[in-house]
Amino acid sequence: MSFLKFFNKQLETNPLRTKMITSTLTYSAGDFVAQKYFEKSETYSYQRALKSIIYGSLFAAPVLHKWHNLIPVLAQRYIFYRFNDVSKYTRAFVKMIIDQTMFAPVFNCYFYIMINLIEYQSFQKGVQSIQDKLWETLKSGWKLWPLAQIINFSFVPIQYRVLYGNMVAMFWFTYLSYMQHKHKQQIQNDNVNFS
């Protein structure tokens, strides 16, 4: 059995588990790139990588799985039912607008809360991360995700959307991992300068 057939079978029989596994791979790769190439860390933090894997597999994947199944239903129920002759590109554009205006802000807040809790920080620290980083994160995301999601909603079959999103998210999570730890790196650098 080829890998693609095996993967398709797993998506049919165990869709959430399969998406959790692919999220494990992409989130760990994104954190690795953030540590080694953006932050140029001399030592690789396996503990931080594990926390990224926990977030990606246990927290992000289930939410994304549900969202990608929900968005076509929302779009049909509240928007497209009024129009019979909407092209697939218009549908994709509308889904992207829903995704980027309703889901992206909430999901990025969810990221900052959950990653701070996973890193043994307080809920309040997560709220502070949202206050400090959300707007910058959203602006950066809007440079990547609208086009990625139009492609996703136009051409990618629904069972592959989380996988496609994970491939794009590998680059995105590199950025998020960098954003989450940028402030910590600045504090460490400031402490070194005062020594």
Buried (B, 14 or more C-beta within 10 A) or exposed (E): EEEEEEBBEBBEEEBEBBBBBBBBBBBBBBBBBBBEEBBEBEEEBEEBBEBBBBBBBBBBBBBBBEBBBEBBEBBEEEBBEEEEEBEEEEBBBBBBBBBBEEBBBEBBBBBBBBBBBBBEBEEEBBBBBBEEBBEEBBEBBEEBBBEBBBBBBBEBEEBBBBBBBBBBBBBBBBBBBBBBBBEEBEEEEEEEEEE
